[in-house]
Amino acid sequence: MIFNEAQLELLNVLADVKDEAELMALKHAISEFFARRADEEMEKLWASGDWNEQTLQELETAHYRTPYQQ
């Protein structure tokens, strides 16, 4: 199978998009879904103690970019 069930469902929904306004509304709904899911996961991390104020402060100065070879 090339697509999973979620991908097939999205393709079916996209087939019914009639214009740019509907596409923008759908994009907004999808981004809201993922933002809400990320927020829920962050709340779980905070409640478990795996994430705290110190973690936030450490992230302010963290550099996770891959160094480039020159």
N, C-alpha and C positions, 0 to 999 in steps of 0.2 A: 504494500500500500504506500503510495507516494505521500498522501496527506493524512494527518491524524483527524480525529473526529471534530476537534475544535476548529481546525483549519477549513475543513469542509463546510462547517456551519457558517463560518465567516464568509466563505465564497458564496454561499447561498444568500446571505444577507446582502452582500455587495452587489449581487445580481439585480436586486430590487432598488438600488440607489438610482434615483431619477435625475438628480442635478447636483451642482456644486454645493448648494446649501445643505442638502441631505448628507453629502459626503463629509462636509465639515462637521455637521452635527454628530455623525457616526464616529468620526475621529475624536471629537471631544468626549463622547461617551466612553470610548475605549481608553483614552488617556485618564479619565476620571476613575475608571475601574482599576487601572494599574496603580494610580496614585493612592487610592483607598487601600489597596492590597499592601503596598509598601508601608503605608502609615500603620496598618494593623500589625505588620511584622516588626516595625520599630517599637510599637507599644509592647509587644511580647518581649523583645530584647530588654527594654527598659524595666519591665515588671520582673523579669528573671534576674536582673542585676548584671547581665552580660554587657549592658550599655548604660553609661552613666555620665555625669557632668565631666568627669576626668577624661572619658573617651572622647567627648566632643572637643575638649581643649587640645587633646593630642592630635586630633584630625585637623585642627587649624594650622598646624605647622608640618603636617605629614606631606611627603613627596613620594607618590606611588608611580610616577611616570617611568616608563622604560628608558634607561639612558641610551642615547644614540652614540654609535661609534663614529668617530671622525677620522 
